[in-house]
Amino acid sequence: MHVSQSCRHCGQPVNVVMADLGATPVSNDYLRPEAVDGPEPYYPLRALVCESCKLVQLQDFFKEDDLFRSDYAYFSSFSTSWLKHCETYANAMIARFGLGADSQVVEIASNDGYLLQYFKQNGVKVLGVEPSLSVAQTAIDKHGIPTEVAFFGSATAQALVDRGVQADHMAANNVLAHVPAINDFLDGFRILLKPQGVITFEFPHLLRLMEQSQFDTIYHEHFSYISLLAAERMLDVAGLRVFDVEELPTHGGSLRLFVCHKDADYAQEPRVAAARAAEDAAGLGDIDTYRKFSDAVRKVKRDLLKLLVELKEGGARIVGYGAAAKGNTLLNYCGVGADMIDYVVDMSPHKQGLYLPGTRLPILSPDQIQKDRPDYVLILPWNIKDEVMSQLDGIRAWGGKFIVAIPSPRVL
C-alpha cells in the first residue's frame, strides 16, 4: 500500500511504512454504556518515517483538539510509580539548577498537577499549561496549581511573555510525541525560556521501541515517535540545543533531554555523544532499519494469539489489567476481545464503568479480580508490570499468574 504525506518537521514527502497496525478506534475514546451498542469510527494506524530527517510519524487524520478534549480521561496521578518518578525529578532539578523562591517553573501538558506539586512543595513558583479542562481543573482544585488552559505553541508562549512570565525551567514530559505542529511547539519554548534557562523533554525513546517491539505504544494520540537523531535536528531549527541526556526506564525506555538556547553557557556532557553513538550503531540513520520493524510486530501478534488460544482451550479464565492506550492498540491490532478476555480492570475511577474502544470490554474495579479469581491476568501497561504484580500479588494464593505481551508474549 502506497502512503504519502509531507513530513511534519522538514516538509519532505514521507512514504516509508515502519508499522501498519490496520484500522483501529482512537485509543482513549472509551465508550459510555449508552454508546456500547452503537457505531464507532475506525482510522488507519500507520507509522511512517521521513527518509530525510528520520522523524517517525503517523498519517494525519486529527487535530490536537480532536484528541485532547475537555473530558480527556487520562489523569497522571493514578500511577504511584509515576508519581515517585516525578518527585525524584523535581528534587533533582531543584538541586542541579539551583531553583528557589525566585525561580519560575513552567510545565507544558501539566495534566492534573502530578509534577508541579513537588516544585510547589519546595517553595518554587509554578505554572501549568494544559489543554484539557477536566484535568486542568483537578490541578487547580486539588493542588492549587495555577494553570493556563491552552495548547502550547508560539502564540501561547508570546501571550505569557507579554504578561510578564518567563521560565527559568521548563518541563515537557511525554508531550512532544502528542504535538502535530511540532515546529511551532518547539518555537514556543525558545520564546518563553530565559536566556540561561533549561528545558527537559521526556519521551519514549524510538530506539527502545524498535529494539523491544513496543508497537503498542503507537496510537493516534501520538503524532510522532522520536529519536535523539530527529530531536536534535528539530531543536536546532528552533534555536535550541541538547547539552545532556539521561536514559530512563519509564514507558519502556525513555530519553530525558536537557535543552538550552544555542548560545547559553551549558557545556555538552559526554552522555550526548554516547547516546548518538548508540542510535548510530542500531542503524537509526539507515532507512532499511525502519522497514524491518514490521516483521517484529507481526511475530508478537502471532505469538500472543498462540499463547491465549492454548490457554483458553485448556479452560483458563483470563482478564486484563489496565485500560491503557497501549493496551487498546495491542488488543485491536491482535484481534483479542471478549472471546479471549472477560473484562479489564483499572485503578482510575474515571475509567471504571466505561468500555474499551474497539473490543468493547467492560472496565471494572481491580476488586473484581479478588471476587472472580481468574487464572491469568494480562497486564496491558507492561511498563508498570512490577507495580501491578505487587498490587495483585494475592492472586498467587489461588494459582493465578500474569501475562505480558511485550517485548514477547510470555507467562510471568
N, C-alpha and C positions, 0 to 999 in steps of 0.2 A: 504494500500500500504506500503510495507516494503522499507525503505530507510536507507542506512548506509554509513557513511564515517568516517574518522578519525578526531577527534577534532583538530581545527587549533591551539589550545593552548597546551592541555595536551596530545594529540595523542590517547586518548581512543576512542573506537567505539562510534559513535553518531547515534542513530536511533529513538529517540523520536520526533514525529512531533508536533510542537506547533501550526503552522498555515500552511494550504495548500491553496494557492491562485490560483491554476490552472497553466496554461501556459500563459505567457504574454511576450510582447516585452520588451527590455531594456528601462527603464523609461525615460532616457534622450536622446534616439535616435529619435529625431524629424525628420520628413520626409520633404525633399525638394519637391517643386511642381512637378518636373520631375519624382520623385520616388513614387508619391502618388498612382499610379495605378499598381505598381509593387509588388513583393513578399516581405515579411517581416519575419525575424526569430523570433520565439517564444521559450521561455525556461521555464521549470518548475520553479515556485516561491514558495519554501517551506522553512519555518523556522524550524530548528531542535534545540534541546537542548541537551547539554552534561550532562549525569547523574552524571559524576564525578566532573567537575568544574563549571557546571551551565552556561557555555557560550552559549548563543543563537546565531546560525549561519545559513547562507544559505547553500544550496547544492552548491558545487563547479562546476562552469561552465566557469569562466573567470579568466584571469589575470588582474592586475591593468591596464596595458596599452591597454587592450581591451575596457575599460570603460572610462578612463580619457585621451582621445587622444588629439592631438594638437589643435583640433577645439571644445573641450568641451564647451558646451553652457551655463554653469551656471556661472553668474557673480554676486558676492555677493552684489555689490553696488546698486542694484536696489530696495532694501527694505529700506525705511527710518527708520523703527523701528529697523531693524538690525544694521544700522549704528549708531543709538543712543546708542544701547546696547554696541557696540564696543568702542565708545568714553568714555562711563562711565567706561568700563572695564579698558581701558588704564590709565585713570586718577586714578582709584583705585589702580592699580598695582604700578604705579609710587609712589603714596603716601605710600602704605603699605610696599614696599620693598626698598624704597629709591633709585629708579632708576634715573640716571642722565646722564650727558655727557660722563662719563667714562664707562657706562653700555652698554652691548651688548644684545639686544633683538632679538631672532630668532623665527619666526613663521613658523610652518610646515603646508603646504597646505595654502599658503598665498594668493591664488586667485588673485584678481585684486588690492591688496594693501589696501583693505577696512579697515583693522585693523591697520596695521603698520603705516599708515599715521598719526594716532593720537599720537603714540610714537614719530615719526619723528618731528611732530609739537612742541613737548616738548623738543627737542634737544637730544633725546636718539638715539644711533646708532642702526640701524635696518638691518636685513637680512631676506628675504623671501626664503622659499624652496617650489617650486610649480612645479608639473609635467607637467601641461598643458601649452603649449607655448602661446596659444591665450590669456589666462587671465594673464599669467606672463608678457607678452609684455605690456599689459594695465597698470600693476603695475609700470613697468619701465618708460613707456612713460608719463603716466598721473600723477603719484605721485613721480617719481624719487626714487622708492624703489629698492635697489639692490636685485636681485632675482636670485637664483640658480635654473635652470630648471632641476629638477631631482625628482625621487621618493626617499622619505626619508627612511633610514634604517641604519644598522650598517656601511655599506660601504660608504654611503654619509656622515655620521657623521664623520667617521675617515678621509675622504678626507678633510673635513672642518677643523678638528683639525690640520691636517698636514699643512694646510695653515695659521694656527695661530688663527683660530676662536674658541672661547669658550663662552658659553652663561651664562649670569647672570640670564636671564629669558627666558623661552620658552613657547610659546602658541601653543596649538593644538585644534582648535575649530572645532567640527563636522568632524573630520578626522579619529579618532580611529575606528569608525564603517566601514570606507571605505577601511581598510587595510587587505589583505588576509594573509600576512606573519606577523602576529601580534607580535610574539616574537622577530623577528629581528627588527621590527619597534621600539618597546619599548627599545631594547638594544641600538638603536641609540641615544635615549635621555640620557641614562646613560653615553655614550661616550662623547657627546657634552656638557653636563651640568657641570658647575664649581662645586667644592665641596660643596659650600653653596648656589648654585643656586636653583631656583624654576621653576617648570613646572606647567602650568594649562592645564588640559584636560577638554573640554566641550563636552558632548554628550547627545543625548536624553536618558532619564532615562528609562530603561526597566520597572521599577515599574509603571511609569505613562502610558507607552504604554499599559501595561496589564490592569491597572485599568480603563482606558478610551477607551478601544477597538480601539486603534490607529493602526490598522493593515495596514493602507495605508502608514505608514512610512516604511513598509517592501518593499524593491525593490532591484534589482540586484546590484546596486551600493553600497549597504550596505552589507558588508560581515558578520558583527556581530551586535548584539543588547546587550547592556551592562548594567549590574547592578553593584553596588558598590561591592557586593559579588564577582563577577567574576573579576572585575578590580583589586581588592586588591590581588587576587591570581596571576594574570598575572604580576602585578608590582613587587610583592615580588620576583618572579623568575628573573626579570630584575635587582634586586638590588636596587629597589626604594620603597618608602612607601608614603602613604597618610597621611598628617598631618592636613588637614582641608577640609571641604566640604561645598559648597553652593548649595542650590536648586534655580533654575532659572525658569522663566515662558517660556523661549524661546523654540520653536519647540514642544510645547505641554507639556513641563515639562522636563527640563534638569538638569544634575548634573555638577557642576564645581568642579573638584578635584584639590587640591593643593598638589603637589608631590615634594619630595626631595630625595636625596641619603639616604640610610638607616642610615648612621652614621652622617647625618647633624644635626645641632643644634635645629631644629624646634620641639617644643613640640606639641603633638597631642591635637587638640582642641576638646571640648566636642561634637561639631556637628558631628564628625565622628562616635562616638558611637551611637548617636541618629539616624543617617541615617542607620547604620547597624541594629538597633533595628526595624526601620520601615520596612525594607525589610524582616526581620525575621518574623515580625507579619503578613505580607502579604503572607507569605508562599513561598518566593523565594528560600528557601532551600529545598523545597519539590517538587519532580518531577511531582506529580499529579496536582499541581497548573498550570503548563505549559500545560499539556494535556487538561485542561478545557477551555483554551483560545479559542479554535476552535469554541465553541458554541457561544461565544460573537461575533465572526467575522461573522458567518452565520446570526445572528439576525440583525446586521447592514445592511447587503446586502438585506435581505427580507424587512426590514422597509424602506430603501431608495427606492427600486423599487416600493413598495406600494405607497409611497408619490408621486413619479414622475408620475406614471401611473394615479393616481387620478387627478393630476394637468393637465396632458396632455388631459385626457378625458374631462376635464372641459374647454378645449380650450386655456389653458395657453401657452404662449411662454416663453421658458427657455433658458438662455445662461449660460456659465461658466465663472468664473474669475480665472485666474492664471494657466499658463501652467507649473505647478509644478510636480516634480516626484511623490509626494504622490498622486496627482490628477490622474495621469496615472494609478497607481496601483488600486485606487478606481474604476475608470471608467471601466478598463479592467476586474477586478475581478467581478464587479457587472453587467457587460454586458450593460453599459449605453453608447450609441453612438448617432448618428445623428437622431435616432428615438425619442430621448428624449431632446437632447440639440442641438441648431442650430450651435453654434460655441463657442470658448473660447477666451477671451481677455487676454493680458498680457502687463505689462509696459515695458518689455525689448524689445528694437528694434531688438536684436539678435534672438528673437523667432518669432516675427511678420512675417507673410508670410510663415511660416512653418506649418506643420500639426502634431497633436499629434500621437505618436506611437500607433498602435492598432486600436483605434477608428477613426483615420484619420480626426478628427475635425479640421477645419482651425483655426489658431491662428491670431487674429486681434488686432488692437489697441483698448484701452479702449474707444476711441472716438466713436466707433461703437455703444456702448450702448446708448449714447445720441441720435444717429440717429434713432435707431430701437425701442427704448422704450419697452424692454421686460417686461414681468410680473414678472419674477423671475430671480435672479442671484444666481447660485450655486457657493459658494466660496469654491474652491478646497483646497487652502492652509489655512485651518481653523485656523492655529496657528497665522495668522495675520488678522483674521476676523475683528477686531476692526479698524485696519488701512484701510482695504478695504471698510468697511461700511462708514467710514468717507470720503474717497475719492469719493465714489459713492453715497453720501447722496442725491444727486439731483434726484435719481430715485423715491424717495418717492413722488415727485411732481405729478407723473402720477400713483401713487398707486403701484409702484414696490416694491418688497420685496426680502429678502435674504434667502437663504437656506444653512445650513451646514449639513454634514453627520456624523461627529464625535464630541462627543462620541456617539451621537444617532441622526438620521436624524430628522430635525425639521426646521420649518419656523421661522425666527427671526423677 
